[in-house]
């Protein structure tokens, strides 16, 4: 489990702990299932975060923020997929060709800038956001 997620988990009220553990577990399973590259792992993490339903404990405003965050995660996943589609590896090689560093840095900068617009006052929103951003930052 990632250190930041453990910190959030330790600070979470008991009612939210099960949700955070489930979220972390899904992300770890997704990461273990795809070992090809950090970009593929990022897609797997985003895939595990996107379908999570909004917890019932969220207020109306927080639920709206959850929905906006889901839309952003979908957009981010699509952009990582587009970045991967630009990579052309030889047909018989079982490793992935490197992603163009310029495109990668642009995607990471966009994601960082866009992530500033989210209200992360709720621990669940923050944990979900940090898991997504950590996967994007880890693409090298």
LUMVOLUM-29246 format. One record per residue: x, y, z of N, C-alpha, C, O in turn; residue number from 1. Coordinates in Angstrom, 1 decimal. Atoms other than C-alpha are relative to their C-alpha. Example, Ala and Ser with C-alpha at 12.3 -4.5 7.8 and 13.67 -1.06 7.14 Angstrom:
<sites>
   n_px   n_py   n_pz  ca_px  ca_py  ca_pz   c_px   c_py   c_pz   o_px   o_py   o_pz num
    0.9   -1.2    0.0   12.3   -4.5    7.8    0.9    1.2    0.0    1.9    1.2    0.7   1
   -0.9   -1.1    0.0   13.7   -1.1    7.1   -0.8    1.1    0.8   -0.3    2.2    0.9   2
</sites>
This chain:
<sites>
   n_px   n_py   n_pz  ca_px  ca_py  ca_pz   c_px   c_py   c_pz   o_px   o_py   o_pz num
    0.9   -1.2    0.0    0.0    0.0    0.0    0.9    1.2    0.0    1.9    1.2    0.6   1
   -0.8   -1.2    0.1    1.3    3.5   -0.8    0.0    0.7    1.3   -1.0    0.8    2.0   2
   -0.1   -0.7   -1.3    2.6    5.5    2.2   -1.0    1.1    0.2   -1.5    1.2    1.3   3
    1.0   -1.1   -0.1    0.3    8.5    1.5   -1.4   -0.6    0.3   -2.1   -0.1    1.2   4
    1.3    0.6   -0.2   -2.7    6.2    1.4   -0.1   -0.6    1.4   -1.1   -0.5    2.1   5
   -0.1    0.4   -1.4   -1.6    4.7    4.7   -0.2    1.1    1.0   -0.9    0.9    2.0   6
    0.2   -1.1   -0.8   -1.4    8.1    6.2   -1.4    0.5    0.0   -2.0    0.8    1.1   7
    1.4   -0.4    0.1   -4.9    9.0    5.0   -0.8   -1.0    0.7   -1.8   -0.6    1.4   8
    0.8    1.0   -0.6   -6.2    5.7    6.2    0.1    0.1    1.6   -0.9   -0.1    2.2   9
   -0.2   -0.1   -1.4   -4.7    6.3    9.7   -0.8    1.2    0.5   -1.3    1.2    1.7  10
    0.7   -1.2   -0.4   -6.4    9.7    9.8   -1.5   -0.1   -0.2   -2.3    0.8    0.3  11
    1.5    0.1    0.4   -9.8    8.5    8.5   -0.8   -0.5    1.2   -0.3   -1.3    2.0  12
    0.9    0.5   -1.0  -12.7    8.0   10.8   -0.3   -1.5   -0.3   -0.3   -1.9   -1.5  13
    0.3    1.4    0.2  -13.6    4.3   11.3   -1.0   -0.4   -1.1   -0.9   -1.4   -1.8  14
    1.0    0.3    1.0  -16.6    4.5    9.0    0.6    0.1   -1.4    0.1   -0.6   -2.3  15
   -0.6   -0.2    1.3  -14.4    5.5    6.1    1.2   -1.0   -0.3    1.6   -1.2   -1.4  16
   -1.1    0.9    0.2  -11.6    3.0    6.7   -0.2   -1.1   -0.9    0.7   -1.4   -1.8  17
    0.3    1.1    0.8  -13.3    0.1    5.0    0.1    0.4   -1.5    0.6   -0.3   -2.4  18
    0.0   -0.5    1.4  -13.8    2.2    1.8    1.4    0.3   -0.5    1.7   -0.1   -1.6  19
   -1.4   -0.3    0.4  -10.2    3.4    1.8    0.8   -1.3   -0.2    1.6   -1.4   -1.1  20
   -0.7    1.2    0.1   -8.9   -0.1    2.3   -0.4   -0.7   -1.3    0.5   -1.2   -2.0  21
    0.5    0.6    1.3  -11.1   -1.4   -0.6    0.6    0.7   -1.2    1.0    0.1   -2.1  22
   -0.6   -0.7    1.1   -9.9    1.4   -2.8    1.5   -0.3   -0.2    1.9   -0.5   -1.4  23
   -1.5    0.3    0.1   -6.2    0.8   -2.0    0.2   -1.5   -0.6    1.1   -1.7   -1.4  24
   -0.1    1.4    0.5   -6.8   -3.0   -2.6   -0.2   -0.1   -1.5    0.5   -0.8   -2.1  25
    0.3    0.0    1.4   -8.3   -2.4   -6.0    1.2    0.5   -0.8    1.5    0.0   -1.8  26
   -1.2   -0.7    0.7   -5.4   -0.1   -7.0    1.2   -1.0    0.0    1.8   -1.1   -1.1  27
   -1.2    0.9   -0.1   -2.8   -2.6   -5.8   -0.2   -1.2   -1.0    0.7   -1.7   -1.6  28
    0.3    1.1    0.9   -4.5   -5.5   -7.7    0.2    0.4   -1.4    0.7   -0.3   -2.2  29
   -0.1   -0.5    1.4   -4.7   -3.4  -10.8    1.5    0.2   -0.4    1.9   -0.2   -1.5  30
   -1.4   -0.1    0.3   -1.0   -2.6  -10.5    0.7   -1.3   -0.2    1.6   -1.4   -1.1  31
   -0.6    1.3    0.1    0.0   -6.2  -10.0   -0.4   -0.7   -1.3    0.4   -1.5   -1.9  32
    0.5    0.6    1.2   -2.1   -7.3  -13.0    0.7    0.5   -1.3    0.7   -0.2   -2.3  33
   -0.7   -0.5    1.2   -0.2   -5.1  -15.5    1.4    0.4    0.4    1.6    1.4    1.1  34
   -1.4   -0.3   -0.3    3.5   -5.1  -15.3    0.9    0.6   -1.1    2.1    0.7   -0.9  35
   -0.8   -0.4    1.2    4.5   -3.8  -18.7    0.7    1.3    0.2    1.9    1.4   -0.1  36
   -0.6   -1.3   -0.2    5.1   -0.2  -17.9   -0.7    0.9    1.0   -1.9    0.5    1.4  37
    0.6   -0.9   -1.0    4.4    2.6  -15.5   -1.3    0.6   -0.6   -2.3    0.9    0.1  38
    1.1   -0.6    0.7    2.0    4.1  -18.1   -1.2   -1.0    0.0   -2.4   -0.6    0.2  39
    1.1    1.0    0.0    0.0    0.8  -18.3   -0.5   -0.2    1.5   -1.7   -0.4    1.7  40
    0.4    0.1   -1.4    0.0    0.7  -14.4   -0.9    1.2    0.3   -1.9    1.0    1.0  41
    0.9   -1.2   -0.2   -1.4    4.2  -14.4   -1.4   -0.2   -0.5   -2.4    0.2    0.1  42
    1.3    0.3    0.6   -4.2    3.2  -16.7   -0.8   -1.0    0.9   -2.0   -0.8    1.1  43
    0.6    1.0   -0.9   -4.9    0.2  -14.4   -0.5    0.7    1.2   -1.6    0.3    1.7  44
    0.4   -0.7   -1.2   -5.0    2.4  -11.4   -1.2    0.9   -0.2   -2.2    0.9    0.5  45
    1.1   -0.8    0.4   -7.3    4.9  -13.1   -1.3   -0.8   -0.2   -2.4   -0.5    0.1  46
    1.1    0.9    0.2   -9.5    2.0  -14.2   -0.6   -0.5    1.3   -1.8   -0.7    1.4  47
    0.5    0.5   -1.3   -9.8    0.9  -10.6   -0.7    1.1    0.8   -1.6    0.9    1.6  48
    0.6   -1.1   -0.7  -10.7    4.4   -9.4   -1.3    0.5   -0.6   -2.2    1.0    0.1  49
    1.1   -0.6    0.7  -13.2    5.5  -12.0   -1.3   -0.6    0.4   -2.3    0.1    0.6  50
    1.3    0.6   -0.3  -16.0    3.0  -11.2   -0.4    0.1    1.4   -1.6   -0.3    1.8  51
    0.3   -0.1   -1.4  -15.9    3.6   -7.5   -1.3    0.9    0.2   -1.3    2.0   -0.2  52
    1.2   -0.8   -0.3  -19.4    4.8   -6.3    0.3    1.0    1.1    1.2    0.8    1.9  53
   -0.1   -1.0   -1.1  -19.6    7.9   -4.2   -0.5   -0.6    1.3   -1.6   -1.1    1.3  54
    0.4    0.5   -1.3  -19.7    7.0   -0.6   -1.3    0.7    0.5   -1.4    1.9    0.2  55
    1.3   -0.6   -0.5  -23.1    7.6    1.1    0.2    1.0    1.0   -0.7    1.8    1.3  56
   -0.3   -1.0   -1.1  -21.4    9.7    3.8    0.3    1.4   -0.6    0.4    2.4    0.2  57
   -0.4   -1.3    0.5  -20.6   12.5    1.4   -1.3    1.0    0.0   -2.4    0.5   -0.2  58
    1.0   -1.0    0.1  -22.6   15.7    1.4   -0.4    0.2   -1.5    0.3   -0.3   -2.3  59
    0.4   -0.3    1.3  -24.4   17.0   -1.7    1.2    0.6   -0.8    1.5    0.2   -1.9  60
   -1.1   -0.7    0.6  -21.5   19.3   -2.5    1.2   -1.0   -0.3    1.8   -0.9   -1.3  61
   -1.1    1.0    0.2  -18.9   16.5   -2.0   -0.4   -1.0   -1.0    0.5   -1.5   -1.8  62
    0.5    0.9    1.1  -21.0   14.2   -4.2    0.2    0.6   -1.4    0.6   -0.1   -2.3  63
   -0.2   -0.7    1.3  -20.9   16.8   -7.0    1.5    0.0   -0.3    1.9   -0.2   -1.4  64
   -1.4    0.0    0.2  -17.1   17.1   -6.5    0.5   -1.4   -0.4    1.4   -1.6   -1.2  65
   -0.3    1.4    0.4  -16.9   13.2   -6.7   -0.3   -0.2   -1.5    0.5   -0.8   -2.2  66
    0.4    0.2    1.4  -18.7   13.3  -10.0    0.9    0.8   -0.9    1.3    0.2   -2.0  67
   -0.9   -0.8    0.8  -16.5   16.1  -11.4    1.4   -0.7    0.0    2.1   -0.8   -1.0  68
   -1.3    0.7   -0.1  -13.4   14.1  -10.2   -0.1   -1.2   -0.9    0.9   -1.6   -1.5  69
    0.1    1.2    0.9  -14.7   11.0  -12.0    0.1    0.4   -1.4    0.8   -0.3   -2.2  70
   -0.1   -0.5    1.4  -15.1   12.9  -15.2    1.4    0.4   -0.3    1.9    0.0   -1.4  71
   -1.4   -0.3    0.2  -11.6   14.2  -14.8    0.9   -1.2   -0.1    1.8   -1.3   -1.0  72
   -0.8    1.3    0.0  -10.2   10.7  -14.1   -0.2   -0.7   -1.4    0.7   -1.2   -1.9  73
    0.3    0.6    1.3  -11.9    9.5  -17.3    0.8    0.7   -1.1    1.4    0.0   -2.0  74
   -0.8   -0.8    1.0  -10.3   12.3  -19.3    1.5   -0.3    0.1    2.2   -0.5   -0.9  75
   -1.4    0.3   -0.3   -6.9   11.6  -17.7    0.3   -1.4   -0.6    1.4   -1.5   -1.2  76
   -0.2    1.3    0.5   -7.2    7.9  -18.5    0.1    0.0   -1.6    1.0   -0.6   -2.2  77
    0.0   -0.1    1.5   -8.0    8.7  -22.2    1.3    0.6   -0.5    1.8    0.2   -1.5  78
   -1.3   -0.7    0.4   -5.0   11.0  -22.4    1.2   -0.9    0.1    2.1   -0.9   -0.7  79
   -1.1    1.0   -0.2   -2.7    8.3  -21.0   -0.1   -1.0   -1.1    1.0   -1.4   -1.7  80
    0.1    1.0    1.1   -4.1    5.8  -23.5    0.4    0.6   -1.3    1.1   -0.1   -2.1  81
   -0.4   -0.6    1.2   -3.6    8.3  -26.3    1.6    0.1   -0.1    2.2   -0.1   -1.1  82
   -1.4   -0.1    0.0    0.0    8.8  -25.2    0.6   -1.4   -0.3    1.6   -1.5   -1.0  83
   -0.5    1.3    0.2    0.5    5.0  -25.2   -0.2   -0.4   -1.5    0.6   -1.1   -2.0  84
    0.3    0.3    1.4   -1.0    4.8  -28.7    1.1    0.6   -1.0    1.2    0.2   -2.1  85
   -1.0   -0.6    0.8    1.8    7.1  -30.0    1.3   -0.8    0.1    2.2   -0.6   -0.8  86
   -1.2    0.7   -0.2    4.4    4.6  -28.8    0.0   -1.2   -1.0   -1.0   -2.0   -1.0  87
   -0.1    1.1    1.0    5.5    2.2  -31.6    1.2   -0.9    0.3    2.3   -0.4    0.3  88
   -1.1    1.0   -0.3    7.5   -0.9  -30.6    0.1   -1.0   -1.1   -0.9   -1.2   -1.8  89
   -0.1    1.1    1.0    8.9   -3.5  -32.9   -1.0   -1.1    0.3   -1.3   -1.4    1.5  90
    1.1    1.0   -0.1    6.3   -6.2  -33.5    0.3   -1.2    0.9   -0.5   -1.7    1.6  91
   -0.3    1.2   -0.7    8.2   -9.1  -31.9    0.7    0.2    1.3    1.2   -0.7    2.0  92
   -0.6   -0.3   -1.3    9.5   -7.3  -28.9   -1.0    0.0    1.1   -2.1    0.6    0.9  93
    1.0    0.1   -1.1    7.7   -8.0  -25.6    0.2    1.1    1.0   -0.4    1.0    2.1  94
   -0.1   -1.1   -1.0    8.8   -4.8  -23.9   -0.6    1.3   -0.7   -0.6    1.3   -2.0  95
    0.6   -1.2    0.6    7.2   -1.4  -24.5    1.1    1.0   -0.3    2.1    1.2    0.5  96
   -0.9   -1.0    0.4    9.0    1.3  -26.3   -0.1    1.2    0.9   -1.2    1.4    1.5  97
    0.1   -1.2   -0.9    9.8    4.5  -24.3   -1.0    1.0   -0.6   -1.1    1.2   -1.8  98
    0.9   -1.1    0.3    7.2    7.3  -24.3    0.8    1.2   -0.2    1.8    1.5    0.5  99
   -0.7   -1.2    0.3    8.4   10.5  -25.8   -0.1    0.9    1.3   -1.2    1.3    1.8 100
   -0.1   -0.7   -1.3    9.6   12.5  -22.7   -0.8    1.4   -0.1   -1.4    1.8    0.9 101
    0.6   -1.3    0.2    8.2   15.8  -24.1   -1.5   -0.2    0.2   -2.2    0.6    0.9 102
    1.4    0.2   -0.1    4.7   14.4  -24.4   -0.4   -0.4    1.5   -1.4    0.0    2.0 103
    0.3    0.5   -1.3    4.9   12.7  -21.0    0.0    1.2    1.0   -0.9    1.3    1.8 104
   -0.1   -1.2   -0.9    6.0   15.9  -19.2   -1.2    0.9   -0.2   -1.7    1.5    0.7 105
    1.2   -0.8    0.3    3.2   17.8  -20.9   -1.2   -0.6    0.6   -2.0    0.2    1.2 106
    1.2    0.6   -0.6    0.6   15.3  -19.7    0.1    0.1    1.5   -0.9    0.4    2.1 107
   -0.1   -0.2   -1.4    2.0   15.4  -16.2   -0.3    1.4    0.5   -0.9    1.6    1.5 108
    0.2   -1.4   -0.4    2.0   19.2  -16.1   -1.5    0.3   -0.1   -2.0    1.0    0.8 109
    1.4   -0.3    0.1   -1.6   19.3  -17.4   -0.8   -0.6    1.2   -1.7    0.0    1.7 110
    0.7    0.6   -1.1   -2.7   16.8  -14.8    0.2    0.7    1.3   -0.8    0.9    2.1 111
   -0.2   -0.8   -1.2   -1.1   18.7  -12.0   -0.8    1.3    0.0   -1.4    1.6    1.1 112
    0.7   -1.3    0.1   -2.6   22.0  -13.2   -1.5   -0.3    0.2   -2.2    0.5    1.0 113
    1.4    0.3   -0.1   -6.1   20.5  -13.6   -0.4   -0.5    1.4   -1.5   -0.2    1.9 114
    0.3    0.6   -1.3   -5.9   18.7  -10.2   -0.2    1.1    1.1   -0.8    0.9    2.1 115
    0.1   -1.1   -1.0   -5.7   22.1   -8.4   -1.4    0.5    0.1   -1.7    1.1    1.1 116
    1.3   -0.5    0.0   -9.3   22.8   -9.2   -1.0   -0.8    1.0   -2.1   -0.3    1.2 117
    0.9    0.9   -0.9  -10.7   20.0   -6.9    0.1    0.4    1.4    1.2    0.6    2.0 118
    0.1   -0.1   -1.4  -11.9   20.5   -3.4    0.4   -1.3    0.6   -0.4   -2.3    0.5 119
   -0.5    1.3   -0.6  -10.0   17.9   -1.4   -0.2    0.0    1.5    0.6   -0.6    2.2 120
    0.2   -0.1   -1.4  -11.4   18.8    2.0   -0.5   -1.4    0.6   -0.3   -1.6    1.8 121
    0.4    1.3   -0.5  -12.9   15.3    2.3    1.1   -1.0   -0.2    1.7   -1.1   -1.2 122
   -1.1    1.0    0.0  -10.5   12.4    3.1   -0.1   -1.0   -1.2    0.8   -1.4   -1.8 123
    0.2    1.0    1.0  -12.1   10.1    0.6    0.3    0.6   -1.4    0.9   -0.1   -2.2 124
   -0.3   -0.7    1.3  -11.9   12.6   -2.3    1.6    0.2   -0.1    2.1    0.0   -1.2 125
   -1.4   -0.2    0.0   -8.3   13.3   -1.3    0.8   -1.3   -0.3    1.7   -1.3   -1.1 126
   -0.6    1.3    0.2   -7.3    9.6   -1.1   -0.1   -0.4   -1.5    0.9   -0.9   -2.1 127
    0.2    0.3    1.4   -8.8    9.0   -4.6    0.9    0.8   -0.9    1.5    0.3   -1.8 128
   -0.8   -0.9    0.8   -7.1   12.0   -6.0    1.5   -0.3    0.1    2.2   -0.3   -0.9 129
   -1.4    0.3   -0.2   -3.7   11.2   -4.5    0.4   -1.3   -0.7    1.5   -1.4   -1.2 130
   -0.4    1.3    0.6   -3.8    7.6   -5.8    0.1    0.2   -1.5    1.0   -0.3   -2.2 131
   -0.1   -0.3    1.5   -4.5    8.9   -9.4    1.2    0.8   -0.3    1.9    0.5   -1.3 132
   -1.1   -0.9    0.3   -1.9   11.6   -9.2    1.4   -0.8    0.2    2.3   -0.6   -0.6 133
   -1.3    0.8   -0.2    0.8    9.2   -7.8    0.2   -0.9   -1.2    1.4   -1.1   -1.6 134
   -0.2    0.9    1.1    0.2    6.8  -10.7    0.5    0.8   -1.3    1.3    0.3   -2.0 135
   -0.4   -0.9    1.1    0.6    9.7  -13.2    1.4    0.5    0.2    2.3    0.5   -0.7 136
   -1.3   -0.4   -0.3    3.7   11.0  -11.5    1.1   -1.1   -0.2    2.2   -0.8   -0.5 137
   -0.9    1.1    0.1    5.3    7.6  -11.6    0.3   -0.4   -1.4    1.2   -1.3   -1.6 138
   -0.4    0.3    1.4    5.3    7.4  -15.4    1.3    0.6   -0.3    1.5    1.9   -0.1 139
   -1.4   -0.5    0.3    8.9    7.8  -16.5    0.3   -0.2   -1.4    1.3    0.1   -1.9 140
</sites>
